[in-house]
């Protein structure tokens, strides 16, 4: 069975192009690229916060609690 030669890969590529078409493959490539870019940005943002799971944007609300009268 051996490994595939360059000719095998070219035939597979031609068949894939015929089945899906270049426009659909280009859209799939753009979607995949956007997903990878978003994932990298998310990882970058996560590392900049110091790896802490606690939110540093928490706000404290000051006031006085009172009983509700019915």
Secondary structure, 3 states (H helix, E strand, C coil): CCCCCHHHHHHHHHHHHHHHCHHHHHHHHHHHHHHHHHHHHHHHHHHHCCCCCCCCCCCCCCCCCCCCCC
